[in-house]
Amino acid sequence: MTGESDVLDARGAARYLKLNEQTVRRLARDNQIPAFKVGGTWRFKQSSLDRWAEAQQCMGGTPEVLVVDDDEPVRDFVRRVLQREDYEVRTAADGAEALRLINERVPDCVMLDLRMPGMGGPETLKKIREGWGDVPVVILTGYPEIALMHRALQYAPITLLAKPVTRDQIIEAVGTLLGGPTG
């Protein structure tokens, strides 16, 4: 018989599965992972998670990255690099579009330009933290201005990549945050 120690909350399940906590919550909400609610809080049986994870390895689940940059060539370059590494990638040209996409489906990681017209990187990052907590964020910037960086750092943790960014830098940053693609 399984004991209470076999039951994890969302944070514990995320650590156990080496996934983002928001991803675990999304999977539970979408009935894609074995979970149940106690007092409005998601709970996960460790033994059920083991079986689910084993099945996922056989099915090859793919981590998702949202790339947000107003510069279309940069956005397309990052998208192509990540897709070649077997990540699922969605793109947005600005902060408002990014938030709409995140609201539809929370990605496992966000790559976010710091300087964009309209809602810039710091404002977008603030909204991401307010609505979706600890989604890993990589800041991409060709303008490491102190004021913009200071505003973004208020919503740490973040990873910073200076433009022009290389293929290897993108792969390393995302792979470090997500543990590499599983597909």
SULCOR-V614147 format. One record per residue. N is the residue number from 1. RES is the residue in one small letter. PHI is phi in radians with two decimals (none if undefined). D_CENTER is the distance of its C-alpha to the mean C-alpha in whole Angstrom. Layout:
# SULCOR-V614147
n->(N;N)
res->(RES;RES)
phi->(PHI;PHI)
d_center->(D_CENTER;D_CENTER)
This chain:
# SULCOR-V614147
n->(1;2;3;4;5;6;7;8;9;10;11;12;13;14;15;16;17;18;19;20;21;22;23;24;25;26;27;28;29;30;31;32;33;34;35;36;37;38;39;40;41;42;43;44;45;46;47;48;49;50;51;52;53;54;55;56;57;58;59;60;61;62;63;64;65;66;67;68;69;70;71;72;73;74;75;76;77;78;79;80;81;82;83;84;85;86;87;88;89;90;91;92;93;94;95;96;97;98;99;100;101;102;103;104;105;106;107;108;109;110;111;112;113;114;115;116;117;118;119;120;121;122;123;124;125;126;127;128;129;130;131;132;133;134;135;136;137;138;139;140;141;142;143;144;145;146;147;148;149;150;151;152;153;154;155;156;157;158;159;160;161;162;163;164;165;166;167;168;169;170;171;172;173;174;175;176;177;178;179;180;181;182;183)
res->(m;t;g;e;s;d;v;l;d;a;r;g;a;a;r;y;l;k;l;n;e;q;t;v;r;r;l;a;r;d;n;q;i;p;a;f;k;v;g;g;t;w;r;f;k;q;s;s;l;d;r;w;a;e;a;q;q;c;m;g;g;t;p;e;v;l;v;v;d;d;d;e;p;v;r;d;f;v;r;r;v;l;q;r;e;d;y;e;v;r;t;a;a;d;g;a;e;a;l;r;l;i;n;e;r;v;p;d;c;v;m;l;d;l;r;m;p;g;m;g;g;p;e;t;l;k;k;i;r;e;g;w;g;d;v;p;v;v;i;l;t;g;y;p;e;i;a;l;m;h;r;a;l;q;y;a;p;i;t;l;l;a;k;p;v;t;r;d;q;i;i;e;a;v;g;t;l;l;g;g;p;t;g)
phi->(none;-1.38;-1.68;-1.13;-1.20;-1.38;-1.76;-2.03;-1.48;-1.07;-1.13;-1.12;-1.13;-1.09;-1.10;-1.07;-1.54;1.04;-2.14;-1.25;-1.03;-1.12;-1.13;-1.08;-1.09;-1.10;-1.07;-1.14;-1.04;-1.56;0.99;-1.82;-2.45;-1.18;-2.69;-2.58;-1.86;-2.23;1.02;1.41;-1.97;-1.18;-2.27;-2.42;-1.42;-1.01;-1.11;-1.20;-1.13;-1.05;-1.12;-1.10;-1.09;-1.09;-1.14;-1.12;-1.08;-1.22;-1.52;1.26;-1.04;-2.06;-1.15;-1.96;-2.12;-1.79;-1.82;-2.10;-2.77;-1.35;-1.59;-1.01;-1.07;-1.16;-1.00;-1.19;-1.07;-1.10;-1.03;-1.09;-1.03;-1.21;-1.13;-1.14;-1.66;1.25;-1.59;-1.45;-2.29;-2.03;-2.26;-2.46;-1.58;-2.77;-1.11;-1.12;-1.13;-1.04;-1.12;-1.10;-1.16;-1.14;-1.11;-1.24;-2.77;-1.29;-1.34;-1.40;-2.75;-2.13;-1.85;-2.21;-1.18;-1.39;-1.92;-2.46;-1.18;1.29;-1.41;-1.32;-1.00;-1.05;-1.18;-1.11;-1.07;-1.03;-1.14;-1.08;-1.13;-1.16;-1.67;-2.33;1.00;-1.76;-1.02;-1.08;-2.23;-1.92;-1.52;-1.85;-2.62;-1.75;-2.25;-1.32;-1.15;-1.05;-1.12;-1.14;-1.11;-1.06;-1.13;-1.18;-1.15;-1.10;-1.98;-1.09;-1.45;-2.43;-1.97;-1.98;-2.20;-1.55;-1.37;-1.28;-1.73;-1.71;-0.96;-1.11;-1.12;-1.09;-1.08;-1.15;-1.10;-1.21;-1.06;-1.12;-1.24;-1.91;1.34;1.45;-1.20;-1.80;-1.51)
d_center->(35;32;32;30;28;26;25;21;19;15;15;17;16;12;14;17;15;12;9;7;9;8;8;11;12;12;13;16;17;17;19;17;18;21;21;23;23;26;27;24;21;19;21;21;24;23;25;24;20;22;24;20;19;22;22;18;19;22;20;18;14;12;8;7;6;7;10;12;16;19;21;21;22;19;17;18;19;15;15;18;17;13;15;18;16;15;11;11;11;11;13;14;17;17;15;17;16;12;13;15;12;10;13;13;10;7;4;3;2;5;9;11;15;17;20;20;23;23;19;19;15;17;17;14;12;15;14;10;11;14;13;10;10;8;5;5;7;9;12;15;18;22;23;22;25;25;25;22;20;22;20;17;17;18;15;14;12;11;12;15;16;19;20;22;19;20;19;19;17;14;14;15;12;9;11;12;8;8;12;12;12;14;16)
